[in-house]
Structures are given as C-alpha cells and as structure tokens.
Amino acid sequence: MYIKARCPVCGTDVYHDLYVHVQKYRRLGSQSHRYRITKMEIQDSQSENELVYNILQSLENTIHNGIKIEVLTGILKEDYGVTEPCCRDLIEKIKIELDMYCPDMETLYFV
C-alpha cells in the first residue's frame, strides 16, 4: 500500500510502500472479530516523479484516449495499492506527463 508523506529534509512529496500484516481473531464467547496489526514496515520509498514514471511504464498500453478517471483510480488502487487520496494526486501528474485534459471531470483525453 502506497501512502504519501513529506520528506523532512527537502520538503518534497515521497511515497512509501507499506507492508501491513493484520491478524484477525475472535473474542471468546462472541461472534465478533477484532483485528490487530502485528507487523508494519516500509518496503520502498519513491519520489512522486519516480512512482508516476514506473506506473506509466507498466500502463503504457492501458491508458487510452477517453479513459474514465474512476477506471484509472481502480487500476491504481487494485494493482499498485495506492490509497484513494494519493490516486487523485497521481492522476493529476499523469495528466501533466501525457498532455491530457479532462473537460467533464470524468474522462481523460489526449491533447
């Protein structure tokens, strides 16, 4: 799962790839479950530009003229584990990198 953070040294946006292991257990005498985080670590850190570049390299054949923003958001969330607030920022960067515009706020088109 990628989360966005600010570098304390240079002030730029950095994306951390978190590994979170969650354990599910049931309370005695109850049907309800509880969850407990047993392990959390940062596996990788990338700048925003590096992450966008890596995503664009693998989505080269997927991004097309007229792609819906919600489809692209779903791809980022499912395939890359990017959180919802980070998706909006990354889609803005993708729009800039690929010279795309979004007149109806739902669909991306090439210029």
URJO-V220661 format. One record per residue. N is the residue number from 1. RES is the residue in one small letter. OMEGA is omega in whole degrees, -180 to 180 (* if undefined). Layout:
BEGIN
n=<N N>
res=<RES RES>
omega=<OMEGA OMEGA>
END
This chain:
BEGIN
n=<1 2 3 4 5 6 7 8 9 10 11 12 13 14 15 16 17 18 19 20 21 22 23 24 25 26 27 28 29 30 31 32 33 34 35 36 37 38 39 40 41 42 43 44 45 46 47 48 49 50 51 52 53 54 55 56 57 58 59 60 61 62 63 64 65 66 67 68 69 70 71 72 73 74 75 76 77 78 79 80 81 82 83 84 85 86 87 88 89 90 91 92 93 94 95 96 97 98 99 100 101 102 103 104 105 106 107 108 109 110 111>
res=<m y i k a r c p v c g t d v y h d l y v h v q k y r r l g s q s h r y r i t k m e i q d s q s e n e l v y n i l q s l e n t i h n g i k i e v l t g i l k e d y g v t e p c c r d l i e k i k i e l d m y c p d m e t l y f v>
omega=<178 174 -178 178 179 179 -179 -177 -174 177 179 178 -180 177 179 175 -178 170 -179 176 -177 178 180 177 -178 177 -179 177 -177 177 -178 180 174 -180 179 176 -178 -179 177 179 176 -179 -175 174 180 172 -179 180 178 -180 178 179 180 178 -179 178 -178 180 -175 -178 -177 -179 -178 179 180 178 180 179 -180 176 179 176 178 178 -180 -179 -175 -174 -175 179 179 180 -175 179 179 -180 -179 179 -179 178 175 178 179 178 -179 -178 -176 -178 -180 174 -174 -175 -177 180 178 -172 179 179 174 179 *>
END
